[in-house]
Amino acid sequence: MAIRITEECINCGACEPECPNNAIYEGGTLWSLAGVTYGSEEEAPSGAKNFVSEDYYYIVPDKCTECVGFHDEPQCAAVCPVDVCLPDPEHVESRDELLEKVEYLNLIDTTRLRG
């Protein structure tokens, strides 16, 4: 499942540089996927909506892979000083689905990680 950032975020920005998929954006920032830029009111290609925040950092569900293929745990959650990076029950995905997303976003072969 994707990770989300709750409204208790203190906007420290520690999470953003840790994301291997560039899925984390500062509040109010437009986000992009596959060369297309999206606004705060638009839904993602997957149909995800209402995840953009104008006030605090947010994670784009279509780009979040929980760091599968890169790290043993989500790095945003590992570095967050206030523990506001949490699993998002609205966007549940299997490990295989996350690996497919890693391949799409990063153009890498994850065959060795499937098991």
Backbone as a ProteinNet text record, in pm:
[ID]
protein_1_A
[PRIMARY]
MAIRITEECINCGACEPECPNNAIYEGGTLWSLAGVTYGSEEEAPSGAKNFVSEDYYYIVPDKCTECVGFHDEPQCAAVCPVDVCLPDPEHVESRDELLEKVEYLNLIDTTRLRG
[TERTIARY]
83.9	0	87.8	39.4	114.5	124.4	217.5	233.6	166.2	112.2	53.7	116.1	108.2	156.9	34.7	25.8	-91.1	-76.6	-186.2	-189.3	-105.6	-53	35.1	177.5	201.5	333	382.4	510.1	568.8	646.9	637.8	702	853.3	915.9	1061.7	1132.6	1065	1121.9	1218.9	1234.4	1329.6	1293.5	1167.8	1121.4	1150.2	1136.4	1142	1268.3	1388.1	1507.7	1531.1	1460.5	1478.5	1399.5	1302.7	1214	1282.6	1299	1365.3	1279.1	1151.9	1060.3	1015.1	1069	1026.1	874.4	821	676.5	631.3	725.7	691.8	710	608.3	608.3	575.7	632.8	601.8	458.5	391.5	254.8	239.7	135	107.2	182.9	273.8	353.8	279.7	287.1	231.1	315.8	256.5	330	326.2	420.9	427.1	447.6	404.3	418.9	427.5	530.7	551	547.3	606.5	617	492.9	390	267	259.4	229.3	216.5	69.9	43.5	-93.5	-111.4	-232.2	-265.8	-326	-357.7	-407.3	-548.7	-626.4	-765.3	-781.1	-676.7	-687.1	-664.4	-731.7	-706.6	-590	-524.9	-410.4	-457.9	-368.1	-406.8	-474	-436.4	-496.9	-637.7	-676.7	-805.7	-793.5	-673.2	-651.9	-681.8	-744.1	-773	-770.6	-771.9	-771.9	-647.4	-534.3	-410.2	-316.4	-342	-257.3	-291	-188.8	-209.1	-152.8	-221.8	-172	-87.6	-99.5	-40.2	81.7	96.3	208.1	249.6	364.8	415.7	311.8	311.3	218.1	287.8	230.5	284.8	184.8	233.5	149.7	137.7	18.5	1.2	49.1	34	75.1	226.7	300.6	446.8	508.2	430.1	482.2	487.9	604.8	622	664.1	647.2	689.6	838.6	912.4	1057.3	1090.5	989.5	1013.5	1109.8	1208.2	1308.4	1428.2	1417	1525.5	1572.7	1477.1	1507.6	1415.5	1450.5	1370.4	1246.5	1243.3	1129.4	1112.1	992.9	972.7	1065.1	1145.7	1244	1181.8	1070.2	1003.8	965.7	909.7	869.9	991.3	1100	1220.5	1284.4	1275.5	1341.4	1247.6	1119.6	1023.1	1036.9	1065	1083.4	954	839	712	617.8	669.7	594	460.2	461.6	337.5	331.5	432.1	431.5	377.4	253	181.6	125.9	100.5	36.5	-98.6	-129.2	-253.5	-352.3	-451.2	-547	-630.7	-628.9	-701.4	-629.5	-498.8	-418.3	-336.5	-403.8	-340.5	-293.5	-165.8	-109.8	-25.9	-21.8	61.3	207.2	297	439.3	462.7	396.7	412.5	364.2	253.6	204.5	303.9	362.1	461.7	585.6	627.7	743.7	715.6	594.9	557.9	566.4	523.7	529.7	675.2	761.1	903.8	961	928.6	977.1	929.3	804	747.9	812.9	823.4	875.4	1024.9	1097.6	1242.7	1310.5	1230.3	1282.6	1393.8	1367.3	1463.6	1395.8	1474.4	1424.3	1422.1	1305.7	1292.9	1272.9	1302.3	1282.4	1348.5	1469.3	1543.3	1476.2	1389.3	1323.5	1192.1	1142.3	1014.4	1039.1	946.5	977.4	869.3
-118.1	0	123.5	228.8	353.5	408.1	497.7	568.6	704.1	756.8	891.2	973.3	1102.3	1193.3	1257.6	1251.8	1306.5	1456.3	1517	1662.2	1709.6	1616.8	1655.9	1683.9	1675.6	1701.9	1840.5	1849.6	1976.8	2044	1990.6	2047.9	2060.4	1961.5	1965.8	1928.7	1851.6	1813.9	1697.1	1631.7	1520.1	1405	1385.1	1272.4	1287.5	1407.3	1428.7	1374.4	1405.8	1356.1	1206.5	1141.9	998	911.6	968.3	890.7	854.1	724.5	683.8	704.4	733.7	749.8	894.3	985.9	1126.1	1137.9	1065.8	1064.4	1166.9	1233.8	1325.9	1469.4	1550.7	1690.3	1781.8	1900.1	2001.6	2050.2	2083.8	2132.1	2244.4	2235.7	2337.7	2323.1	2226.1	2205	2115.2	2149.1	2061.6	1935.5	1823.7	1697.9	1648.1	1560.8	1510.8	1360.3	1301.7	1159	1137.4	1068.4	1037.6	1162.7	1269.7	1392.6	1479.8	1441	1519.3	1582.4	1711.8	1782.7	1791.9	1768.5	1767.2	1874.1	1927.6	2025.9	1959.9	2040.1	1987.8	1930.3	1973.2	1927.3	1807.1	1773.9	1664.9	1530.5	1428.8	1295.1	1233.7	1139	1069.9	971.7	926	827.2	703	664	546.3	573.7	700.6	738.1	793.1	789.3	843.9	993.6	1039	1181.6	1221	1349	1405.2	1368.8	1352	1322.5	1442.8	1542.5	1660.9	1753	1807.9	1902.9	2038.7	2139.4	2275.8	2319.2	2248.6	2293.6	2216.5	2091.9	2010.4	1912.3	1850.3	1755.6	1646.8	1595.6	1488.9	1387	1267.1	1157.8	1122.2	1112.6	1074.3	921.5	867.3	721.5	648.3	710	646.3	631.8	701.3	696.2	627.3	604.7	543.6	392	335.7	190.1	136	215.8	177.4	143.6	195.6	171.8	27	-52.5	-189.3	-183.6	-272.4	-275.4	-188.1	-103	-12.1	-31.7	-40.9	-47.9	-149.5	-188.8	-285.4	-224.3	-91.3	-22.5	112.8	170.3	302.8	405	469.7	562.5	690.3	732.6	852.2	830.2	712.5	680.2	665	610.3	588.1	719.1	824.6	950.9	1054.7	1029.5	1128.7	1147.1	1270.2	1292.9	1292.5	1301.2	1305.4	1191.3	1091.7	971.3	998.2	1078.8	1107.2	1040.5	961.2	885.1	745.8	721.8	601	526.7	396.4	322	384.2	389.2	448.7	338.4	313.8	205.9	229	349.6	380.2	326.1	292.9	250.9	127.6	13.6	-112.9	-183.4	-227.9	-297.5	-415.5	-519.8	-635.8	-604.4	-688	-671	-674.8	-765.5	-772.9	-645	-590.3	-464.1	-351	-349.3	-246.7	-262.4	-386.9	-410.1	-367.9	-390	-343.4	-191.3	-125.8	20	67.4	-2.2	30.9	22.9	-84.1	-99.8	14.6	49.4	157.1	291	323.4	453.6	469	361.6	370.6	295.6	228.7	155.2	58.5	-15.5	-117.4	-253.5	-356.3	-493.1	-542.4	-579.9	-626.3	-777.8	-846.5	-992.3	-1061.2	-1022.6	-1086.6	-1064.9	-964.5	-933.2	-1008.6	-1065.7	-1138.3	-1275.4	-1319.4	-1446.9	-1523.4
0	0	0	-55.5	-56.9	85.6	102.3	229.2	212.6	319.8	317.5	429	417.1	520.8	583.5	714.8	783.5	807.1	845.9	865.8	984.4	1061.8	1172	1124.6	993.7	933.8	976.6	1013	1055.3	941.6	821.9	704	716.8	777.4	792.6	662.5	575.9	447.7	451.8	565.3	576.6	483.4	456.9	375.6	227.3	175.8	30.7	-35.7	12.9	-57.8	-41.4	50.4	74.2	-22.3	-91	-177	-308.9	-336.4	-460.3	-585.6	-567.6	-680.4	-701	-623.6	-631.4	-617.6	-520.1	-497.8	-394.9	-328.5	-220.7	-267.2	-241.4	-283.8	-166.6	-170.1	-69.5	-90.6	15.8	6.6	-94.1	-175.4	-274.1	-404.3	-412.3	-532.2	-630.8	-759.8	-862	-869.2	-907.8	-918.6	-1061.5	-1093.6	-1230.6	-1233.5	-1345.3	-1368.3	-1519.1	-1562.6	-1704.7	-1791.7	-1741.1	-1818.4	-1818.1	-1744	-1735.7	-1596.5	-1592.1	-1464.6	-1427	-1299.9	-1248.7	-1142.7	-1133.8	-1031.8	-909.6	-812.9	-685.5	-695	-792.1	-802.6	-895.6	-971.2	-1067.2	-999.8	-1050.6	-999	-1075.1	-1012.6	-1071.3	-1178	-1264.5	-1365.6	-1307.4	-1185.6	-1122	-1070.4	-1068.4	-1011.6	-870.4	-814.7	-680.4	-680.6	-573.7	-561.3	-414.8	-390.8	-255.4	-174.9	-238.9	-166.8	-164.6	-248	-254.3	-138	-75.5	33.1	-6.5	27.8	8	127.6	240	365.9	413.2	371.6	419.1	309	327.2	228.1	202.5	80.3	44.3	-45.5	-52.9	-133.6	-243.2	-366.4	-480.2	-480.4	-459	-452.6	-577.9	-694	-819.5	-830.1	-746.3	-752.2	-630.4	-526.3	-403.6	-417.1	-389.6	-393.5	-257	-152.2	-16.8	-13.3	-110.4	-125.5	-161.3	-200.4	-245.4	-363.6	-362.1	-466.7	-438	-336.7	-301.1	-156.7	-65.2	78.6	145.4	266.4	342.3	406.1	415.3	475.5	407.4	414.7	356.4	423.2	342.9	397	451.4	396.3	449.7	595.3	623	760.2	850.9	796.4	876.4	921.5	839.8	874.8	935.1	933.8	983.1	1134.2	1178.8	1323	1403.7	1336.5	1408.7	1371	1300	1266.5	1199.4	1092.9	1020.7	883.6	848.4	723.2	755.2	718.1	758	636.8	650.5	540.9	505.9	378.2	330.4	294.2	378.3	351.4	225.8	170.7	47.6	-76.1	-60.7	-175.5	-139.6	-135	-99.2	-226	-226.1	-341.1	-293.1	-372.8	-340.8	-371.9	-325.4	-355.2	-506.8	-577	-722.7	-791.2	-743.5	-800	-774.9	-654.9	-623.3	-710.2	-733.8	-820.2	-964.5	-1011.5	-1145.4	-1153.1	-1047.2	-1042.6	-1041.1	-967.4	-965.3	-1106.5	-1177.9	-1315.4	-1404.4	-1392.6	-1473.9	-1442	-1313.8	-1273.2	-1295	-1279.5	-1279	-1392.7	-1475.7	-1590.2	-1549.9	-1440.7	-1397.8	-1396.5	-1413.2	-1411.3	-1267	-1218.3	-1079.7	-1073	-1179.3	-1184.3	-1066.1	-1030.8	-921.4	-785.3	-774.1	-646.9	-629.2	-734.8	-727.1	-667.7	-588.9	-532.8	-479.8
[MASK]
+++++++++++++++++++++++++++++++++++++++++++++++++++++++++++++++++++++++++++++++++++++++++++++++++++++++++++++++++++

